Amino acid sequence: MDKILKDALINENKRQNEGLELIASENFVTKEIRSLQGSIVTNKYAEGYPGRRYYGGCEYIDIMESRAIELACKLFNAKYANVQPHSGSSANMIVYYALLDTGDKILSLSLDEGGHLTHGSPVSFSSRYYDIAHYNLGEDEKLDYEAIREVALKERPKLLLAGFSSYPYKTDYKKFREIADEVGAYLLVDMAHIAGLVAGGVHENPVDYAHVVTSTTHKTLRGPRGGLILTNDEDIANKINKATFPALQGGPLEHVIAAKAQCFYEASQSEFRDYAKQVVKNTKAAADEFAKLDAIVSGTDTHLFLLNTKATYGISGKDAEDLLGEVNITLNKNMLPNDKERSSVTSGVRIGFAALTTRGLKEDGAKKVAQIIHNYLSKTVDIKKTKEAVSQLTNELKQVEQL
Ligand code: DSN
């Protein structure tokens, strides 16, 4: 192996083991997932779908992709799954392409308030090709369904979008579907962040309500990096398959699809349900601990919460991210609802507990994480002692290569 790459790989493994990983969209996969994703399956071209490929020699690839589809459908109680999207962004693009014409209206939550780039951000393809309208969070920073209904009645979108990147509370999909039906819109739920909580039975399944559900497989779901689209509607499923290939993608990443199948298999085991429950318990324990320490934090019933670093410690989210990076705590700056700062600065950070839960963290450890961050950012404990505390905690966790 190229020496530069080898050294970087060794150092990245060390970084993952020696740090507290709090990025809400990250996780640690099993060695089975890693070995499928890093396998010889990457050698194969397989444009098309199982049983109807544009290349020969796809008999084993078909078994893997069919298994991924079967397991995804079973896990999320869906009739149809497309496991080929290369990412969550691609999955959303595919759904728009399948169901909308350019210029059609999408109604979503803005990125600033917890949405996603592909939900209509000015810097995303989505705002160039579609007419974007946004609903807002209520004063309590939660979804206000009556206000969403009013905006939907005014804007008459063709597609209503629920599903968020930094919204810390549960979503009422039934209410979203009622609004979509009232205005004659498709309901798309992007469950990328909470897919593992849905699979683990701690959050409601949006597939029961939405026309289409998109997801990534690598966040709380703890699979390889990639996308997924689910639906119960045969006509929509056909449109999505055509939009995926040949419209928007070429050869599927079958090595990743094989690893997705293993991810769906793992997520259907009882240990995964325990993990999903523990993720929510850990996140709540840490958020409650911050509140006890008088920090300004959101509540949570997911895998993440928002910490207002500006109001609590007088520093931007960017400065908090940089400072915590110095003591091996990794998280990301994040806009808060009604944030006055730019997205490259922000007034706060997003904190998630899926990855550390995978490493075996329990509520006591989650509280300790909150104390370490609070003490460091409020300058009551210095850098040396903070690093020692982080090191002590990470030594007690499972090592990343052994997961
Ligand atoms: N970038 C992802 C996140 O961190 O939430 C969403 O795609």
Residues whose N, C-alpha, C, O or C-beta is under 5 A from the ligand:
A	BS01	DSN	S25 S165
